[in-house]
Amino acid sequence: MIQTLDKLEAGKRFRVRQILGEGKGPRRLQELGFSTIQEGVVVRNERGPILVAIQERQIAVGRGIASKIEVEVLREVLYNQIAIIGQPNCGKTLIFNRLTGSSQHVGNWPGVTVEKKEGTTFIGGLPLSVIDLPGIYSFSSLSEEEEVAKSFVTSAKKTLFLNVLDATHLEANLYLTVQLALMRVPMIVVVNMMDEAEKEGLHIALKRLSELLGVPVIGISALKGEDVARLKQMIAEVLDQKIDMSLRLSQNEVTATLEKIAEMLASRGIEPSFWEAYCYLETNKLPKNTETLTELPSLRESLLQKTKKDMTAVMTEWVLSLCMGIAREVVKHRMLSLQTKKRITNAFDVVFLNPLIGPLLFFLFMGGIFWVTFQLGDILSGYLESLFGLLSEKAQTIPIEWLASFVSDGLIGGVGNVVVLFPYIVLMFLLLSFLEDSGYMARGTFLVDRFMHKLGLHGKSFVPLVLGFGCSVPALMSTRMLDNRADKLKTMMMVPFFSCSARMPVFALFAAAFFGRNGWIMLFALYLLGVVVAIVTAWWLSKTLIKEHSEGLIMELPVYRMPAPINLWSNTWNRSKEYLIRAGSILLFFSIVMWLFSVLPWGVEPGSAESLIGRMGRGLSWIFAPLGFDWQMTVALINGFFAKEIVISTLGVLYGGGESLASVLPQYMNLPTMLGYMVFILLYIPCAATVATLRLESRSWKWTILAIGYGLSVAWVLAFVVRMVATAIVG
């Protein structure tokens, strides 16, 4: 159909036939991509100019000019969104980042992506929503992640799925692919990590794989921009095409029974019939509106008698046999290269997984991370501290006294003392990301499994606990990867004791103030204390409130890889920017509030005991008097409930007076009091966001209140003990 551009509705795709008229306008349009070889889409056509997407750019065209552009209306696209699905460690989140430009965390072990992530990409000029589904092994509904993904897949409309496979583990990854094929969802199979497969001596016949699965197949390396461009081109080619699945099935008793049941279900209009038949054989649950199909139970019973096995095992073996058959046809090995790769991997694991050497190396690696972070961070933060000190001095020269105080103490003194510690955050996350993406962090799960099993947990709980070093919120959310509720509750009770990144700036500031460059020792000791308290908590829960023990560990160990720089930066920046956002928004707000409380009522000395903040602190200070905390420290603890970084900004307003907070801290507290204060901050009530997430994930106010009360009690007792012991030692 031929029309002029101004007549097309939003969402219509077109190709330009000719531009009528002469002059600068037609020439400029051609330069912007309005040619016979480009496709475009109308994004908006209401009053005023028409918005058109072409060559992944949005261009506004006046209605008068649009009336002179003759276009051929193309077929409408069948899909308005893309969903990326695959097993853990296949690289699907990296593909999501490359398609959308989003900076999502990209890890190398299961359990990181516990929610679907969304973004937008332009394919052939058309804006499409992109969804990153949780990494799952199958649709067996053994975890909440699998339930989320299954629910989305079975209800999705106008959605094109990208099923991402790891080329180095193709047979194992095909399990999910076969289930998707049975669901008859429109999909493109994306065989990722082709470069690594080649290094391992693997050749994958992509054309043959496409024939066996009956869907388009493409091989890429998500790290290469040209490969991502080829993927986008393939997506563009199928957007207006209906993908007819034609999975080739091996003929046996199971397949014959499946086909009979699927035919019966299809006659009743139940689709996807093959998937429903598969689920019925596996679970013995009849689909709706099939009560009159009396032949179904007899067919299942007949298959059960022939196989003489549990039907769940029968159906699992049937899928595995399909995967094995497909892999044998499409994967060719060059044994020499593959054996060399295996020897290298095994050589690393002989050392890193050794029951004696492995834990020691893991301990040294983690200690080394803290040491490097503190040594380099001390140098880098020194430059930022000098900069904010200079800004504070300049602010104090403002002629209006209250404004000078507001800028110097409220803004610079509050937020500045947090921002100067940004180097510590970046370095910490950079090094942790390296361990995660290299595959070593998963070995930590293996190493600690035996020990954690004694606590009623298994090594899989190690994943959210390690995430707790970054932030308690995603750590608590990642407990969804645990199948057992008892495991989830115990792990959630442990997570708050693992020092999150928000606590680290507080520890780093006090360590630098009292120990200088040797502060890394105190920092590491605090982190270690948090781990010990978490372990004792798990042991106590296992003996009292939660006596149910966990099942054994089942977890894939990814191969060792040299982390890609783009992944390291994406991971590090994604985590670190949250800290900056807090410093620039939440902390700015509370710094201003604290400044107001410190200067009101007007006329009192700012930050004095007569100010509002002083009265608040004095009213509660009796609780912390045995710990040696003054009212300023008490107020900082109260504010720390909203975000732990606010402890610094509060003390910066009350103590700093626009100066470097680290330089004035020793004037207000001695070493034993400081150590007790750090222990209390390490262990007491989590921040408000953590409490909210704990309630959401536990689905219980009882456990949420218990976590808050237990944390406060443990923090008070241990802070008192540490202060007493330190006083006895140093006097």
HELIX and SHEET records of a PDB file:
HELIX    1   1 LEU A    5  LYS A    7  5                                   3    
HELIX    2   2 LYS A   24  GLU A   31  1                                   8    
HELIX    3   3 ARG A   63  ALA A   66  1                                   4    
HELIX    4   4 LYS A   92  THR A  100  1                                   9    
HELIX    5   5 GLU A  144  SER A  155  1                                  12    
HELIX    6   6 ALA A  167  HIS A  169  5                                   3    
HELIX    7   7 LEU A  170  MET A  183  1                                  14    
HELIX    8   8 MET A  194  LYS A  199  1                                   6    
HELIX    9   9 LEU A  206  LEU A  213  1                                   8    
HELIX   10  10 GLY A  225  VAL A  238  1                                  14    
HELIX   11  11 GLU A  253  SER A  267  1                                  15    
HELIX   12  12 SER A  273  THR A  283  1                                  11    
HELIX   13  13 GLU A  295  THR A  307  1                                  13    
HELIX   14  14 MET A  311  VAL A  330  1                                  20    
HELIX   15  15 MET A  335  PHE A  352  1                                  18    
HELIX   16  16 ILE A  357  ALA A  395  1                                  39    
HELIX   17  17 GLU A  401  SER A  405  1                                   5    
HELIX   18  18 PHE A  406  ILE A  412  3                                   7    
HELIX   19  19 GLY A  413  VAL A  419  1                                   7    
HELIX   20  20 PHE A  422  SER A  438  1                                  17    
HELIX   21  21 TYR A  440  HIS A  453  1                                  14    
HELIX   22  22 GLY A  459  SER A  461  5                                   3    
HELIX   23  23 PHE A  462  LEU A  467  1                                   6    
HELIX   24  24 SER A  472  MET A  477  1                                   6    
HELIX   25  25 SER A  478  MET A  481  5                                   4    
HELIX   26  26 ARG A  485  MET A  494  1                                  10    
HELIX   27  27 VAL A  495  PHE A  497  5                                   3    
HELIX   28  28 ARG A  503  PHE A  515  1                                  13    
HELIX   29  29 GLY A  516  ASN A  518  5                                   3    
HELIX   30  30 GLY A  519  LYS A  543  1                                  25    
HELIX   31  31 PRO A  565  GLY A  584  1                                  20    
HELIX   32  32 ILE A  586  VAL A  599  1                                  14    
HELIX   33  33 LEU A  612  PHE A  624  1                                  13    
HELIX   34  34 ALA A  625  LEU A  627  5                                   3    
HELIX   35  35 TRP A  631  ASN A  639  1                                   9    
HELIX   36  36 ILE A  646  LEU A  651  1                                   6    
HELIX   37  37 GLY A  652  GLY A  656  3                                   5    
HELIX   38  38 LEU A  661  TYR A  668  1                                   8    
HELIX   39  39 LEU A  671  LEU A  683  1                                  13    
HELIX   40  40 ALA A  688  SER A  698  1                                  11    
HELIX   41  41 TRP A  701  VAL A  730  1                                  30    
SHEET    1   A 6 ILE A   2  THR A   4  0                                        
SHEET    2   A 6 ILE A  69  VAL A  73 -1                                        
SHEET    3   A 6 ARG A  13  ILE A  19 -1                                        
SHEET    4   A 6 GLU A  39  ARG A  44 -1                                        
SHEET    5   A 6 ILE A  50  ILE A  54 -1                                        
SHEET    6   A 6 ARG A  57  VAL A  61 -1                                        
SHEET    1   B 6 LYS A 117  ILE A 123  0                                        
SHEET    2   B 6 LEU A 126  ASP A 132 -1                                        
SHEET    3   B 6 GLN A  81  GLY A  86  1                                        
SHEET    4   B 6 THR A 159  ASP A 166  1                                        
SHEET    5   B 6 MET A 187  ASN A 192  1                                        
SHEET    6   B 6 VAL A 217  GLY A 219  1                                        
SHEET    1   C 2 LEU A 202  ILE A 204  0                                        
SHEET    2   C 2 VAL A 331  HIS A 333 -1                                        
END                                                                             
